[in-house]
Amino acid sequence: MQYEEAMQYIHRISWTGSRPGLTRIEELCAKLGHPERTLQYIHVVGTNGKGSFCRMLSAVLTAAGYKTGLFTSPYVETFNERMQIDGENIGNDELAAITGEVKPFADTMADPPTEFELITAVGFEYFRRNRCDIVVLEAGLGGRLDSTNVIPSPELVVVTGIDYDHMAILGDTLTKIAAEKAGVIKPKTTVLFGEGAPEAESVIRETTEQICGKSAYHRTDYSRIERPATSLDGTTFSFAPFGKLRLSMLGMYQLRNAANVLTAIELLRNKGYAIPDEAVRQGLAGAEWKARFEILSRDPLVLYDGAHNPQGIAAAEENIRRYLAPLTRSGKVELLMGVLADKDYRAMIHAVSPYAAHVVTITPTSPRALDAAMTAAIFRENGVEAVSAGSVQEGVRLAVEAARKEKMPLFILGSLYLYGDVKKALAAIPDLA
Protein backbone atom coordinates (compact mmCIF):
# COMPACT_ATOMS: atom_id res chain seq x y z
CA MET A 1 0.00 0.00 0.00
CA GLN A 2 1.24 3.50 -0.89
CA TYR A 3 0.78 6.55 1.35
CA GLU A 4 -1.93 8.05 -0.85
CA GLU A 5 -3.81 4.76 -0.81
CA ALA A 6 -3.53 4.61 2.97
CA MET A 7 -4.97 8.12 3.32
CA GLN A 8 -7.82 7.31 0.95
CA TYR A 9 -8.64 4.17 2.89
CA ILE A 10 -8.53 5.86 6.29
CA HIS A 11 -10.74 8.71 5.21
CA ARG A 12 -13.04 6.49 3.13
CA ILE A 13 -14.59 4.98 6.20
CA SER A 14 -15.32 8.35 7.80
CA TRP A 15 -18.96 7.91 6.74
CA THR A 16 -19.38 5.72 9.79
CA GLY A 17 -18.99 8.88 11.82
CA SER A 18 -18.51 9.07 15.55
CA ARG A 19 -20.06 6.00 17.14
CA PRO A 20 -18.96 5.81 20.75
CA GLY A 21 -18.20 2.35 22.06
CA LEU A 22 -15.33 -0.05 22.60
CA THR A 23 -16.53 -3.27 20.95
CA ARG A 24 -15.12 -2.46 17.51
CA ILE A 25 -11.68 -1.31 18.70
CA GLU A 26 -11.49 -4.31 21.04
CA GLU A 27 -12.22 -6.66 18.13
CA LEU A 28 -9.71 -4.95 15.85
CA CYS A 29 -6.96 -4.95 18.49
CA ALA A 30 -7.63 -8.64 19.15
CA LYS A 31 -7.20 -9.42 15.45
CA LEU A 32 -3.85 -7.54 15.55
CA GLY A 33 -2.61 -9.51 18.54
CA HIS A 34 -3.38 -6.80 21.11
CA PRO A 35 -0.59 -4.29 20.45
CA GLU A 36 -2.16 -1.99 23.04
CA ARG A 37 -1.34 -4.47 25.83
CA THR A 38 2.42 -4.33 25.19
CA LEU A 39 2.86 -0.66 26.11
CA GLN A 40 2.87 1.69 29.10
CA TYR A 41 0.67 4.79 28.93
CA ILE A 42 -0.07 8.21 30.28
CA HIS A 43 -3.72 8.67 29.33
CA VAL A 44 -4.79 12.30 28.92
CA VAL A 45 -8.39 13.50 28.88
CA GLY A 46 -10.00 16.89 29.38
CA THR A 47 -11.89 19.68 27.64
CA ASN A 48 -8.91 21.97 27.04
CA GLY A 49 -5.18 21.77 27.40
CA LYS A 50 -4.74 18.15 26.34
CA GLY A 51 -2.62 18.87 23.28
CA SER A 52 -0.30 21.33 25.00
CA PHE A 53 0.08 19.05 28.00
CA CYS A 54 0.91 16.07 25.78
CA ARG A 55 3.49 18.02 23.79
CA MET A 56 5.23 19.31 26.89
CA LEU A 57 5.28 16.00 28.74
CA SER A 58 6.41 13.95 25.74
CA ALA A 59 9.24 16.45 25.13
CA VAL A 60 10.37 16.11 28.75
CA LEU A 61 10.24 12.29 28.65
CA THR A 62 12.22 12.25 25.40
CA ALA A 63 14.81 14.59 26.92
CA ALA A 64 15.03 12.20 29.88
CA GLY A 65 16.04 9.38 27.53
CA TYR A 66 12.74 7.51 27.21
CA LYS A 67 11.58 6.39 23.78
CA THR A 68 8.31 8.27 23.88
CA GLY A 69 5.28 7.77 21.69
CA LEU A 70 2.76 10.56 21.25
CA PHE A 71 -0.78 10.10 19.96
CA THR A 72 -2.85 13.26 19.50
CA SER A 73 -5.90 14.52 17.65
CA PRO A 74 -6.82 16.30 15.55
CA TYR A 75 -3.87 17.10 13.33
CA VAL A 76 -3.26 20.69 12.32
CA GLU A 77 -1.28 20.56 9.06
CA THR A 78 -0.41 16.96 8.20
CA PHE A 79 -2.10 13.72 9.15
CA ASN A 80 1.21 12.21 10.29
CA GLU A 81 1.29 14.64 13.24
CA ARG A 82 -1.15 12.33 15.02
CA MET A 83 1.56 9.73 15.72
CA GLN A 84 5.06 10.66 16.80
CA ILE A 85 8.05 9.07 18.45
CA ASP A 86 10.55 11.35 20.17
CA GLY A 87 9.07 14.40 18.46
CA GLU A 88 9.22 12.99 14.90
CA ASN A 89 6.08 12.32 12.86
CA ILE A 90 5.46 8.82 11.59
CA GLY A 91 6.95 8.47 8.11
CA ASN A 92 4.76 8.09 5.04
CA ASP A 93 6.12 4.64 4.21
CA GLU A 94 5.65 3.25 7.71
CA LEU A 95 2.16 4.71 8.00
CA ALA A 96 1.23 3.15 4.66
CA ALA A 97 2.74 -0.23 5.57
CA ILE A 98 0.95 -0.47 8.92
CA THR A 99 -2.36 0.70 7.46
CA GLY A 100 -1.99 -1.94 4.74
CA GLU A 101 -1.56 -4.62 7.40
CA VAL A 102 -4.49 -3.40 9.51
CA LYS A 103 -6.85 -3.08 6.51
CA PRO A 104 -7.56 -6.81 5.95
CA PHE A 105 -8.56 -7.24 9.57
CA ALA A 106 -10.76 -4.14 9.56
CA ASP A 107 -12.40 -5.23 6.31
CA THR A 108 -13.50 -8.55 7.80
CA MET A 109 -15.42 -6.92 10.66
CA ALA A 110 -19.20 -7.16 10.44
CA ASP A 111 -19.39 -3.84 12.27
CA PRO A 112 -16.51 -1.90 10.67
CA PRO A 113 -14.40 0.49 12.72
CA THR A 114 -14.81 4.23 12.56
CA GLU A 115 -12.03 6.37 11.15
CA PHE A 116 -10.74 7.27 14.61
CA GLU A 117 -10.82 3.64 15.74
CA LEU A 118 -8.79 2.61 12.72
CA ILE A 119 -6.26 5.40 13.38
CA THR A 120 -6.02 4.36 17.03
CA ALA A 121 -5.25 0.77 16.05
CA VAL A 122 -2.59 1.93 13.58
CA GLY A 123 -1.05 4.05 16.34
CA PHE A 124 -0.89 1.14 18.79
CA GLU A 125 0.83 -1.04 16.18
CA TYR A 126 3.29 1.76 15.33
CA PHE A 127 4.30 2.22 18.95
CA ARG A 128 4.57 -1.53 19.52
CA ARG A 129 6.81 -2.09 16.50
CA ASN A 130 9.12 0.66 17.60
CA ARG A 131 9.22 -0.61 21.20
CA CYS A 132 8.31 2.65 22.88
CA ASP A 133 9.11 2.88 26.58
CA ILE A 134 5.98 4.92 27.20
CA VAL A 135 3.14 6.47 25.17
CA VAL A 136 1.47 9.80 25.91
CA LEU A 137 -2.04 9.03 24.71
CA GLU A 138 -4.57 11.81 24.12
CA ALA A 139 -8.22 10.78 24.11
CA GLY A 140 -10.27 11.86 21.13
CA LEU A 141 -13.72 12.59 22.59
CA GLY A 142 -14.81 12.14 26.17
CA GLY A 143 -13.06 9.13 27.62
CA ARG A 144 -15.31 6.28 28.73
CA LEU A 145 -16.30 5.21 25.21
CA ASP A 146 -13.34 6.71 23.36
CA SER A 147 -11.31 4.15 21.39
CA THR A 148 -8.14 5.04 23.32
CA ASN A 149 -9.82 3.59 26.41
CA VAL A 150 -9.18 0.06 25.15
CA ILE A 151 -5.77 0.20 26.88
CA PRO A 152 -5.05 -1.60 30.17
CA SER A 153 -4.46 0.38 33.36
CA PRO A 154 -2.11 3.27 32.54
CA GLU A 155 0.72 4.56 34.69
CA LEU A 156 -1.11 7.85 35.01
CA VAL A 157 -4.47 9.35 34.07
CA VAL A 158 -4.42 13.12 33.63
CA VAL A 159 -7.63 15.15 33.51
CA THR A 160 -6.37 18.55 32.35
CA GLY A 161 -9.64 20.37 32.92
CA ILE A 162 -13.38 20.02 32.48
CA ASP A 163 -15.72 22.51 30.84
CA TYR A 164 -18.69 22.50 28.49
CA ASP A 165 -18.00 20.99 25.05
CA HIS A 166 -19.52 18.30 22.82
CA MET A 167 -22.60 18.39 25.04
CA ALA A 168 -24.77 16.48 22.57
CA ILE A 169 -22.49 13.47 23.09
CA LEU A 170 -20.99 13.91 26.55
CA GLY A 171 -23.94 15.42 28.40
CA ASP A 172 -25.40 18.81 29.21
CA THR A 173 -23.98 19.21 32.73
CA LEU A 174 -20.44 19.31 34.07
CA THR A 175 -21.25 16.31 36.24
CA LYS A 176 -22.22 14.24 33.19
CA ILE A 177 -19.19 15.42 31.21
CA ALA A 178 -16.90 14.60 34.14
CA ALA A 179 -18.43 11.13 34.40
CA GLU A 180 -17.49 10.47 30.77
CA LYS A 181 -13.91 11.62 31.43
CA ALA A 182 -13.76 9.52 34.61
CA GLY A 183 -14.52 6.44 32.55
CA VAL A 184 -10.79 6.08 31.72
CA ILE A 185 -9.85 5.52 35.38
CA LYS A 186 -8.81 1.92 35.96
CA PRO A 187 -7.46 -0.05 38.95
CA LYS A 188 -3.86 0.43 40.04
CA THR A 189 -3.41 3.76 38.31
CA THR A 190 -2.68 7.26 39.59
CA VAL A 191 -4.98 10.16 38.73
CA LEU A 192 -4.10 13.84 38.37
CA PHE A 193 -6.84 16.46 38.13
CA GLY A 194 -6.03 19.90 36.76
CA GLU A 195 -8.95 22.26 37.10
CA GLY A 196 -12.69 22.49 36.83
CA ALA A 197 -15.84 23.27 38.76
CA PRO A 198 -16.27 21.60 42.17
CA GLU A 199 -18.99 19.30 40.90
CA ALA A 200 -16.70 18.06 38.11
CA GLU A 201 -13.77 17.52 40.44
CA SER A 202 -15.99 15.61 42.86
CA VAL A 203 -16.83 13.07 40.16
CA ILE A 204 -13.15 12.53 39.29
CA ARG A 205 -12.07 12.32 42.93
CA GLU A 206 -14.85 9.97 44.00
CA THR A 207 -14.35 7.69 41.00
CA THR A 208 -10.62 7.53 41.71
CA GLU A 209 -11.15 6.73 45.38
CA GLN A 210 -13.67 3.98 44.55
CA ILE A 211 -11.48 2.28 41.95
CA CYS A 212 -7.91 3.05 43.04
CA GLY A 213 -8.08 4.24 46.66
CA LYS A 214 -7.79 7.68 48.24
CA SER A 215 -4.01 7.88 47.86
CA ALA A 216 -4.30 7.63 44.06
CA TYR A 217 -5.99 11.02 43.65
CA HIS A 218 -3.89 14.18 43.17
CA ARG A 219 -4.67 17.75 42.20
CA THR A 220 -2.40 20.34 40.65
CA ASP A 221 -1.59 23.24 42.98
CA TYR A 222 -1.38 26.28 40.69
CA SER A 223 -0.28 28.49 43.59
CA ARG A 224 3.17 26.92 43.15
CA ILE A 225 3.60 29.03 39.98
CA GLU A 226 5.81 31.93 41.04
CA ARG A 227 7.28 35.04 39.38
CA PRO A 228 5.77 34.56 35.92
CA ALA A 229 7.16 36.91 33.30
CA THR A 230 5.58 36.96 29.86
CA SER A 231 6.43 38.42 26.49
CA LEU A 232 5.95 37.48 22.86
CA ASP A 233 9.33 35.73 23.08
CA GLY A 234 8.15 33.24 25.71
CA THR A 235 7.37 32.85 29.41
CA THR A 236 9.60 32.34 32.42
CA PHE A 237 8.43 31.21 35.85
CA SER A 238 9.45 29.26 38.92
CA PHE A 239 7.85 26.11 40.25
CA ALA A 240 9.44 24.62 43.35
CA PRO A 241 11.48 22.43 43.52
CA PHE A 242 12.34 22.73 39.80
CA GLY A 243 13.56 26.31 40.02
CA LYS A 244 13.39 28.76 37.13
CA LEU A 245 11.86 27.41 33.92
CA ARG A 246 11.10 28.72 30.45
CA LEU A 247 8.24 28.00 28.05
CA SER A 248 8.39 28.68 24.33
CA MET A 249 4.62 28.27 24.07
CA LEU A 250 2.80 31.57 24.47
CA GLY A 251 -0.36 32.21 26.44
CA MET A 252 -1.03 32.55 30.14
CA TYR A 253 -2.95 29.27 30.12
CA GLN A 254 0.28 27.49 29.18
CA LEU A 255 1.55 28.22 32.67
CA ARG A 256 -1.28 26.13 34.04
CA ASN A 257 -0.61 23.40 31.49
CA ALA A 258 3.04 23.46 32.55
CA ALA A 259 2.03 23.17 36.21
CA ASN A 260 0.02 20.05 35.28
CA VAL A 261 3.07 18.64 33.50
CA LEU A 262 5.40 19.34 36.43
CA THR A 263 2.99 17.72 38.87
CA ALA A 264 2.71 14.70 36.55
CA ILE A 265 6.51 14.47 36.49
CA GLU A 266 6.58 14.36 40.28
CA LEU A 267 4.05 11.52 40.24
CA LEU A 268 6.06 9.63 37.61
CA ARG A 269 9.23 10.09 39.67
CA ASN A 270 7.39 8.53 42.62
CA LYS A 271 6.73 5.53 40.36
CA GLY A 272 10.44 5.14 39.63
CA TYR A 273 10.82 7.10 36.40
CA ALA A 274 14.20 8.85 36.18
CA ILE A 275 13.44 12.37 34.97
CA PRO A 276 16.31 14.78 35.75
CA ASP A 277 15.66 18.48 36.29
CA GLU A 278 17.72 19.30 33.20
CA ALA A 279 15.40 17.15 31.08
CA VAL A 280 12.47 19.09 32.52
CA ARG A 281 14.05 22.43 31.60
CA GLN A 282 15.05 21.24 28.14
CA GLY A 283 11.68 19.67 27.36
CA LEU A 284 9.55 22.63 28.44
CA ALA A 285 11.74 25.14 26.61
CA GLY A 286 11.71 23.13 23.40
CA ALA A 287 8.08 22.03 23.27
CA GLU A 288 6.00 23.64 20.53
CA TRP A 289 2.34 23.39 19.63
CA LYS A 290 0.86 24.79 16.46
CA ALA A 291 -2.22 26.98 16.39
CA ARG A 292 -2.20 27.73 20.11
CA PHE A 293 -1.57 31.48 20.30
CA GLU A 294 1.17 30.93 17.74
CA ILE A 295 3.01 33.83 16.08
CA LEU A 296 2.74 33.46 12.29
CA SER A 297 4.26 36.83 11.39
CA ARG A 298 5.96 39.67 13.24
CA ASP A 299 5.56 42.38 10.60
CA PRO A 300 2.67 42.85 10.83
CA LEU A 301 2.16 40.92 14.04
CA VAL A 302 -0.15 37.99 13.26
CA LEU A 303 -1.14 35.32 15.79
CA TYR A 304 -3.33 32.25 15.47
CA ASP A 305 -5.37 30.61 18.25
CA GLY A 306 -7.58 27.57 17.70
CA ALA A 307 -9.87 28.37 20.65
CA HIS A 308 -13.27 26.79 20.02
CA ASN A 309 -15.16 26.51 23.32
CA PRO A 310 -15.96 28.78 26.31
CA GLN A 311 -12.82 27.91 28.27
CA GLY A 312 -10.62 28.38 25.20
CA ILE A 313 -12.24 31.72 24.39
CA ALA A 314 -11.71 32.91 27.96
CA ALA A 315 -8.01 32.09 27.57
CA ALA A 316 -7.92 33.95 24.26
CA GLU A 317 -9.45 37.02 25.93
CA GLU A 318 -6.77 36.91 28.61
CA ASN A 319 -4.04 36.68 26.00
CA ILE A 320 -5.40 39.66 24.08
CA ARG A 321 -5.43 41.73 27.27
CA ARG A 322 -1.95 40.72 28.37
CA TYR A 323 -0.01 40.44 25.11
CA LEU A 324 -1.77 42.46 22.42
CA ALA A 325 -3.88 45.25 23.94
CA PRO A 326 -0.81 47.09 25.35
CA LEU A 327 0.55 47.35 21.79
CA THR A 328 -2.31 49.59 20.59
CA ARG A 329 -3.77 52.91 21.69
CA SER A 330 -7.30 51.56 21.74
CA GLY A 331 -6.45 48.25 23.39
CA LYS A 332 -8.13 46.50 20.46
CA VAL A 333 -6.96 44.25 17.63
CA GLU A 334 -7.87 43.38 14.09
CA LEU A 335 -9.72 40.07 14.16
CA LEU A 336 -10.08 37.30 11.58
CA MET A 337 -12.52 34.61 12.69
CA GLY A 338 -14.12 31.43 11.42
CA VAL A 339 -16.09 29.03 13.60
CA LEU A 340 -18.09 25.81 13.44
CA ALA A 341 -21.86 25.85 13.68
CA ASP A 342 -21.97 23.14 16.35
CA LYS A 343 -20.07 25.32 18.82
CA ASP A 344 -21.53 28.03 21.08
CA TYR A 345 -20.57 30.63 18.50
CA ARG A 346 -22.84 33.40 19.79
CA ALA A 347 -21.19 33.28 23.23
CA MET A 348 -17.74 33.17 21.59
CA ILE A 349 -18.47 36.21 19.42
CA HIS A 350 -19.97 38.12 22.34
CA ALA A 351 -16.88 37.42 24.44
CA VAL A 352 -14.30 38.71 21.94
CA SER A 353 -16.32 41.62 20.52
CA PRO A 354 -15.04 44.19 23.08
CA TYR A 355 -11.46 43.59 21.87
CA ALA A 356 -12.15 43.82 18.14
CA ALA A 357 -11.57 47.07 16.27
CA HIS A 358 -12.70 45.46 13.03
CA VAL A 359 -13.54 41.89 12.03
CA VAL A 360 -13.17 39.87 8.85
CA THR A 361 -15.06 36.57 8.91
CA ILE A 362 -14.37 33.43 6.89
CA THR A 363 -15.99 30.03 6.46
CA PRO A 364 -13.85 27.08 7.68
CA THR A 365 -13.34 24.15 5.33
CA SER A 366 -15.71 21.80 7.09
CA PRO A 367 -19.27 20.56 6.59
CA ARG A 368 -19.88 21.78 10.15
CA ALA A 369 -18.79 25.36 9.36
CA LEU A 370 -20.81 28.44 10.25
CA ASP A 371 -21.21 30.60 7.16
CA ALA A 372 -18.97 33.69 7.19
CA ALA A 373 -21.92 35.99 6.47
CA MET A 374 -23.74 34.72 9.55
CA THR A 375 -20.62 35.17 11.70
CA ALA A 376 -20.26 38.76 10.48
CA ALA A 377 -23.93 39.50 11.14
CA ILE A 378 -23.61 38.37 14.76
CA PHE A 379 -20.55 40.60 15.24
CA ARG A 380 -22.55 43.55 13.92
CA GLU A 381 -25.31 42.69 16.40
CA ASN A 382 -22.60 43.13 19.05
CA GLY A 383 -21.72 46.59 17.73
CA VAL A 384 -18.54 45.61 15.86
CA GLU A 385 -17.82 46.51 12.25
CA ALA A 386 -17.50 43.23 10.35
CA VAL A 387 -17.29 42.03 6.75
CA SER A 388 -17.46 38.49 5.40
CA ALA A 389 -14.96 37.19 2.88
CA GLY A 390 -15.76 34.83 0.04
CA SER A 391 -12.69 32.68 0.68
CA VAL A 392 -9.98 32.12 3.25
CA GLN A 393 -7.42 33.71 0.93
CA GLU A 394 -9.54 36.84 0.48
CA GLY A 395 -10.22 37.05 4.22
CA VAL A 396 -6.55 36.79 5.14
CA ARG A 397 -5.63 39.45 2.59
CA LEU A 398 -8.29 41.86 3.85
CA ALA A 399 -7.35 41.29 7.49
CA VAL A 400 -3.62 41.78 6.86
CA GLU A 401 -4.31 44.96 4.90
CA ALA A 402 -6.39 46.30 7.80
CA ALA A 403 -3.70 45.39 10.34
CA ARG A 404 -1.06 47.20 8.29
CA LYS A 405 -3.23 50.25 7.74
CA GLU A 406 -4.30 50.57 11.39
CA LYS A 407 -0.90 49.45 12.77
CA MET A 408 -2.60 46.85 14.92
CA PRO A 409 -1.90 43.19 15.67
CA LEU A 410 -4.00 40.70 13.72
CA PHE A 411 -5.51 37.96 15.84
CA ILE A 412 -6.87 34.93 13.98
CA LEU A 413 -9.35 32.99 16.05
CA GLY A 414 -11.50 29.93 15.65
CA SER A 415 -11.51 26.47 14.20
CA LEU A 416 -8.33 24.42 13.80
CA TYR A 417 -9.70 23.48 10.37
CA LEU A 418 -8.63 26.95 9.21
CA TYR A 419 -4.97 26.71 10.17
CA GLY A 420 -3.50 25.11 7.07
CA ASP A 421 -5.48 27.32 4.68
CA VAL A 422 -4.58 30.45 6.65
CA LYS A 423 -0.86 29.64 6.51
CA LYS A 424 -1.04 29.10 2.75
CA ALA A 425 -2.84 32.41 2.32
CA LEU A 426 -0.29 34.25 4.47
CA ALA A 427 2.56 32.74 2.46
CA ALA A 428 1.08 34.31 -0.69
CA ILE A 429 1.18 37.84 0.76
CA PRO A 430 4.34 39.76 -0.15
CA ASP A 431 6.60 41.41 2.44
CA LEU A 432 5.24 39.36 5.34
CA ALA A 433 7.94 38.70 7.93
N, C-alpha and C positions, 0 to 999 in steps of 0.2 A: 504494500500500500504506500502511495506517495502522500506527501503532506497535504496537498490540495484535496486528495480523495478523503483523507482523514477528517479534514475540516468539513467537507460536504456531508460526510456520514454523521459526524457529531451534531451538526446543526439540522440535519434532515429530520431527526427524530424530535425536534423541538415542539412539533405539533402536539405531543403528548402533554405539554405544559407542565405546570407545577402540580404534582399529585402527592401530597405529603404521605409518608408511610415508609416503613423499613423492609417490607417483604421483598420488593424487587431488588434492592441493593444487597440484601442478605443472600438472595438466590444467586445473583451475579458474582458476588465475592466467593461464594461456595464453589461455583464452577471454575473460578480462577485459582482455587486452592487456598483461599483466605489470606491474601497478602496483608490485609489490615491487621491480622493477629500477630504478625512478625515484628511490629514496630512499637516504639514508645511515643506517646503523644502529650502535647499541651493543647487542650481543646478550648477554643476561644469563641464565646458567644456574646451577644450584646446588641443594643440598638445602634450605638455609635462607638467609634474608637477602635473597632476590631482590627481594621486594616493597618492603622498606624501602630497599634500595639504589636501586631504580628511582625511587622517590618522591624521594629526596634528590637524585639526579643530575639528574633532569628539572627539579626546582625550581631547581637551580643554573644549568642551561643556559638555562632561561626567563629567570632574572634577568640572565643575561649577554647577552640580546637575541636568542637563537636561537628560532625557531618550533619548538617541541619536541613531538613526538608521544610518547605513552606508551601502551603496550599491556601489560596485566597480566591475571593470572588467579589464582584465581577472584575474582569480585566479592564484596563483603561485604554491601552493602545494596541497591544497584541495579545492574542489568545494565550500564547506561551507563558505570559506573566503569571498565570494561575498556578503553575507548578515550578518551583525553584529548588535548587540545592546550593547552599552556600552563596546565595545571592545571584546565581546564574539561572536564567530561564531554561526550561527544557528545550533541547534542540529539536528542529523540525523532523529530522530523521528518526530520532528516538520516539518522539510523539506519534509519528506515523506508524512506526513498527509496533508499538504497544497497542495503539488503537486497532491495528490490523489483527492482533492476537485476541483482543477483547471482543471484536465484532462477531465472530462465529458463535460465541457463547451468548451474547446479547440477542442475536438473531433467533436463537432457539427458544427464547422465553415466550411463553404464552401471553404473559403480561409484560410487554417490553419496558425497559427502563426509560426514565425521562432523560433529557439531555444532561442535567446536573448529576444524576445518578451515574450515567456513563462516564462523565468527566471524573467523578469521585473515584470510581473503580480504576480508571487509567492512572490517576494520581497515586493510589495505593500501590499499584504494580510498579510504577516508576520509582517510588521511594524504596520498595522492597528490593528491586534489582540493584539499586545503588547502595544498599546496605546503610541507610541513614541511621545515625545514632539516636536521633529524635526528630519528630515532625511537629511543627507548629501548624495546627489545623484550624482554619477559620470556618465556622458553620455558615451555610448559605442563608437559610431562612429559619428563624425560630431556634429550634434545638431538638426537642423531643422527637419529632418526626423527620428531621433533616437527615439526608443520606450520610453525612459525616458521623452521625450517632451510631453507626454500625460498629464502631471501634470498641475494643474492650476497655476496661477501666484505665483512664489516662493518668499520667503522673500528676497532672494539675488541670483543673477546670477554672477558667477565668471568665467572669461575667463583667465585661468592661463597664456597662451601664445599661439602664433600662428606661425607655421612654416610649411614647406612642409611635408606632410604625407598623405597616402591614396589618392593620387591625381587622380587615376582612378575613384574614387567615389565622392570626395569632390571638385575636380577642379584642374586645372594646374597652377593657380596663387594664390598668397596670398589673393588677393581681393575676389576671388571665395570661397576659404577656409574660410575666415572670414565671408562671407555672410552665409555659412552653420552654423557656430558657432552662429552667431547673431540670427538665427532662434529660439533660446530658449528664447529670450527676450520678455516678455509679459507686459501688462499694470500694473501699480502700483507696480513694482518691482524696486530694486536697482541693479545697475550693477557695478562690479569691473573688471577692465582690468589690467592684469599683465604686459606683455611685448610682443613686436612684432614690425614688420616693420610699418612705418608710414601709409602705405596704408591699412594695416590690422586694425590698431587702428582706422583709420578714419571710416571704415565700422561699427565697434562696437559702436563708439561714436555717429555717425549720426543715427544709428538705435535706440539707446537708447533715444536720444533726440526726435526723431519722435514719439516713442511709449510711453515713460515715462516722457519726459521733460528733460531739461538741467541739473537740479539739481540731477537727478538720476544717472548720470555718474560719476565714480570715477576711479582714476588711482593710482596704487601703486607707492610710492616714495621710490625707493631703496637707495637713498642717506641718508635715515634715519638709515641705517645699520651702526653702529659705532663700532670700536675696535674689529673686528672679530679676534678670535684666534682659530686655527684649529690644531687638532692632530687626530691620529687614535682612540683616546678615546672619541672624540666628538668635538663640536664647541660651543664656548661662544661668545656672542656679546651683544651689547646694541641697543635698539630701543625705543627712547623716545615716550611716557612717561612711558613705561613698565620697564625701567631700564635694569639691566643685566639679560640675559637669557641664557639657555643652550639647545642645541640640541643633542640628541643621534644619530640621523641620520647623516651619513657622507656625504661629498661632498659639494663643494662650492655652487652648485646650490640650496642646501637645505636652504641656507641663504635667497635666493630670494623667495623660496617657503614659508619660515617662514614669510618674510615681507608681502607676500600676505595674509597669515593667520592673522597676526596682524592687517592689514588694514581691513580685513573682520570683525574682532572682534570689531573694532571701529565702523563700520557701523551697526553691530548688536546691540551694546550698544545704538546707536542713535535710534534704533527701540524699545528700552525698555528691551532688554535681559540683565539679570544680570550676568555678567561674571567677577568675581573678578580677580585682578592681580595674586593672588596666584594660581588660576585655570589655568591661562595662563602659568605660570612658570611650574606647575606640568604637564600639558598636553604636552607642547613642549618637556620637558625633558624625558617623558615616551613614546612618540610616536615612533613606529618602523615600518619599511616598508621593507619587504623582497626584495632581488634581486636588490636593489638600492645602489650600492657601499657598499655592505654588507660584513663584515669580516666573512669568513667561517672557517678560521684556522689562528692561529698566529705562528705556527711552523711546516712547513714554512708558511709565510704570504700569504694567499689566499683570494682574494676578488672577488665578483661577481657583475656585473653591466648589467642590462637588456637593455642598450641603443640600440635603433633600428632605429633611424632616424637621420638626420643631426644635429639637435639641441642636441639630446641625446649624440651623438658621440663627439660633441664639449665640452660638459660637462665632458665626460669621459676623453678627452685629458687634460682638466684643472686639473682634479683630479689626473691623472698620474703625471703631472708636480709638483703639490703641495705636494701630499702625498707620492708618491712612488719613483719618480726619485731621490730625495735626499738620499734614502736608498741604492743606488747602485753607484759604481764608474762610470759606463757608462751613468747613467741616463735613463737606459732602463729596461724593465721588460720581464719576460716570459709571453707569451700570449696564451690563449686557446680561440678559437673563433668558433662560429657557427651562421649562419645568415639565413634569409629567402630570397627566390629568388625574392619576390615581393617588396623588399626594395632596396634602392640605395646602393647596397653592394660594388660596385667598389669605390664610394666616401668614404664609411665607411672604407674600407681597406686602401685606400690611406691616409686617415687622421691619422690612428693609426700606420701605418708602421714605421714612424720615432722613435717610442717609443718601438718597439719590437726587443728584442735581438734574439729571436727565437719564432716560432709560431707552435702550434699544432692545426689543424682544425678538427672539428667534424660536423656531420650532425644532425640538430635538429629533434626531433620526430614530424614531421608535413608534410603533403602532399605539403606544400608550401616551404619546406626546399631547400636551395642551397646545392648541393653535396659537401662534405668535400674536395674532390679532386679538384674541381673547385675553392673553396675558397683558398686552398693552392697555386694553380697555379697563382692566381691573386696576392697573397702576394709575390711570387717569381718574378713576373713581376715588383713589386715595390722594388726589391732588398733585400728582407728579406728571410732568410732561413726558410722554412716551410715544414711540413710533415702532411699528412692527416691520421687520425685514422679510423679504421674500425668500431668502436663503441664509445659511450660516455665513457664507462668504460675504454677502452684502451686509449682514448685521455686524460682523467683525470690522469691516471697512468703515462703516458709519460710526461705530463706537470709538474706534481708534482716532478717526478724524475729529470727533468731539473732544476726546481726551487731549489731543494735541492743541486744539483751538482754545480750550478752556484751561489748559495747563493743570489738569486734574489726573489723579490715578484712575485707571479703568479697572473695575472689579467685575469679573465674569463669574456668575453664580448660577447654580442649578444642576441639572442632571449630568451624571458622569458620561452619558451617551453623547454629550456634546464635545468632549475633550479632544478626541482625535480630529474631528472636523475643524474645531477652533484652531488647533495648532497648525493645520494645513493652511487655513485662511490667513493666519498671522504670518506664516512663512512667505506668503505671496505679496505681502505689503513691503514696499521698499523702505530702506532707512530705519528699520526696526532693530533695536539693539538690546 
